[in-house]
Amino acid sequence: MDTASGEITTVVTADEVNANTSLDLTRTGVVWGNGSGNGDATEYYLNASLGKIFKVGKYLGYSVVQADPAHNSLMWAEGSDKKTHRAVRHEGEVRTTG
């Protein structure tokens, strides 16, 4: 909810097979991992003020993204470590331009 305008944005993830708990806030928007139950293992960022959705990453079987609501920092899983076969986590900063 934009407290200045009262506008409410609703995000409905597309993973109908599995309960998705990967929904988090940044300072400027919302991030989520879609899961992969329906084949879309993409992780997304919605810039609330622009009303635009951006793809962050993609990881089949463990599509998850986390954020810091005080900043625009993100952490997401994408790819596997060749030795351990575990998800590789990446960090980044959302940069918005008007």
CORLINTA-V870349 format. One record per residue. RES is the residue in one small letter. PHI is phi in degrees with one decimal (999 if undefined). PSI is psi in whole degrees, -180 to 180 (none if undefined). Layout:
res & phi & psi
RES & PHI & PSI
RES & PHI & PSI
This chain:
res & phi & psi
m & 999 & 128
d & -82.5 & 111
t & -68.8 & -23
a & -72.9 & -43
s & -102.8 & -19
g & 80.7 & 4
e & -72.5 & 135
i & -111.2 & 132
t & -109.9 & 132
t & -110.1 & 132
v & -113.1 & 124
v & -116.7 & 114
t & -77.1 & 157
a & -98.0 & 11
d & -90.7 & 92
e & -80.4 & -9
v & -88.4 & -39
n & -120.9 & 143
a & -64.5 & 129
n & -105.2 & 117
t & -106.1 & 8
s & -91.5 & 73
l & -132.4 & 122
d & -143.3 & 164
l & -111.0 & 144
t & -107.9 & -178
r & -66.6 & -29
t & -114.9 & 1
g & -176.2 & -156
v & -127.2 & 142
v & -124.0 & 149
w & -158.2 & 154
g & -102.6 & 132
n & -77.9 & -8
g & 77.3 & -168
s & -142.3 & 18
g & -63.3 & -31
n & -104.8 & 10
g & 94.0 & -8
d & -102.7 & 94
a & -94.8 & 29
t & -82.1 & 148
e & -107.8 & 134
y & -123.3 & 157
y & -129.0 & 127
l & -106.8 & 116
n & -82.0 & 111
a & -65.6 & -39
s & -73.0 & -33
l & -86.2 & -22
g & 68.9 & 29
k & -116.7 & 144
i & -105.4 & 135
f & -122.1 & 144
k & -83.8 & 131
v & -95.5 & -50
g & -165.5 & -172
k & -156.4 & 129
y & -149.9 & 105
l & -62.1 & 129
g & 92.7 & -20
y & -150.9 & 54
s & -78.5 & 103
v & -145.6 & 142
v & -139.1 & 141
q & -126.8 & 157
a & -143.8 & 170
d & -111.9 & 112
p & -66.2 & -17
a & -84.5 & -14
h & -136.6 & -164
n & -118.3 & 33
s & -84.2 & 139
l & -126.2 & 154
m & -138.9 & 130
w & -141.3 & 160
a & -99.3 & 133
e & -160.0 & 122
g & 86.9 & 168
s & -124.2 & 144
d & -70.9 & 128
k & -64.0 & -29
k & -85.9 & -46
t & -94.7 & -18
h & 63.3 & 20
r & -95.0 & 160
a & -62.6 & 141
v & -95.0 & 127
r & -95.9 & 141
h & -120.6 & 153
e & -122.0 & 147
g & -159.6 & 174
e & -125.5 & 129
v & -75.1 & 128
r & -114.8 & 125
t & -112.8 & 141
t & -127.7 & 142
g & -64.8 & none
